[in-house]
Amino acid sequence: MIEQDTIRLLRECDAGIKMGVEAIDEVLDYVHSDAFRKCLTECRDKHIKLKEEIQGLLDQYHDEGKEPNPMAKGMSWMKTNVKLAMNESDHTIADLITDGCNMGVKSLNKYLNQYKAADEKSKDITKRLSRLEEKLAEDIRQYL
């Protein structure tokens, strides 16, 4: 049970990070403020570093990870592109990214509760990812 919950929790973190990195990459070209762009880029890099750590653990379990849900990915892409087509402002981007961060934190906490038997290392990674999302949402409030 521990191994199964650990793998499932790591896979959800993997999918969430992929979704987050893609969301940041999708909006970076539209960011006007250099400081905002730097904040997003640094956070994306931290996500990538955490993804590498997760992949190392998944490799130990001979698991390839998980891709984001195609429906969620498609809806995110559509929402982002429609909102940016209407208003290419840093405010719009901050709003989109904040929504994504909030959804990520909510999902991560749900998975922590769902996969209670996961090992402490995977729970720690999940909590670190959640804090990273919370910090990004906080750091970009000034652009809302």
N, C-alpha and C positions, 0 to 999 in steps of 0.2 A: 504493500500500500504506500509506503514512504516513497519508494522509487517511482511508482506510477504518478503520485501527486507531484513529486518533484519535477518530473519530465513535463507534465501538463502545465505546471506553473511557469517553468522556463519557456515553454513553447508560446504561452500567451504573452510573456514579456517580449519574446523575439518578434512576434507579430505586431505588438504595440510599438516597438521601437522602429520597425520597418515603416509602419504607418506614419509615425511622427517625423522620421527623417524625410520621407517622401513629401509630407505636408510642408516642411520647412523648405526643402528644395524647390517646391512648386511656387512658393511666394517670394523667394529671395530676389529675383530679378525685378520685382515690383517695389521693393523697399526703397524709400527715398532717403531716410536718415542713416548716416554711416554708423552711428552708435547702435541703432536698432538692428542693422544688418550684422554688426559685430556680435551683438547679443545672441541673435538667432544662429549664427555660424558657430559660435562657441558652444552653444547648447547642442546643436546638431553633432558636433565633434564628440561631445561627452556621451551622447546617445550611441554613436558609432563605437566608441571605446567600450561602453557597457555591453553592446551587442557582441563584440568580440569575446568578452568574458563569458557571456551566456553561451555563445557558440562553442567555446572550449568545454564548458560543462555538458552541453548537449552531445558533443563529440564523445565524451566519456560514456554516455549512455547509448551511443550509436544512433542518435536521432538527428535528423536534418533540420529541425526547427519547424516553424509554421509561417505561412504567408498570411497576410491580413485577409479578412473576409472580403471577397470580391464585391459584394453588394455595398458594404460599408466604404470600401475604397472608392467605388464608383460614385456613391452619393457625396463623399467628401470632395472628390474632384469636381463634381458638378456644382456643388455649393460654392467652392472656392472660385471657380471660373465665372460663375454668374455674378457673384458679389464683386469680384475684381473688374468685370466688364462694366458694371454700373459705377464703381468708384475705386480707382486705383490709389487709395491713400494708405498711409501707415496706420491710420485708425482702423480701416477695414481689415488690414492684415493682422493687426493686434487682436481684433475681435475674433477673427477666424482661428488664430493660434490659441487664444485663451479658451475658446470653446473646445478645441481639440485637447488641450491640457486638462481641462476639467473632466472631459469624457474619459481621458486616459487614467486619471487619478481614481475616478469612480470605478472603472473596470478593474484596475489593479487591486483595489481594496476588495472588490467582489471576489476576485480570484484568490486573494489571500484567505478569505473566509471559506471559499469553496474547497480549496486544496490545503486543508489544515495539517495534513500528514506530511506535507513537503518538508524537506530538510531545511535546517536553519540557514544554510548558505544561499539557497534559492529564495527563501523568504527575505533575507537581507538584500539581495539584488533587487527584488521586487519593491522593497521599501525605498531603496536608493533611487530607483527609477521614478517612483511616485514623488519623492522629494524633488527630483530634477524637474519634473513636470510642474509641481507647485511653485518652485522657484522661478521658472520661466514665466509662468502666468503672472507672478508678482513683479518680476523685473520689467515686464512690458506694459504694465498698467498705465504708465505715463503716456503711452501712445494711443490709449483708448479714447 
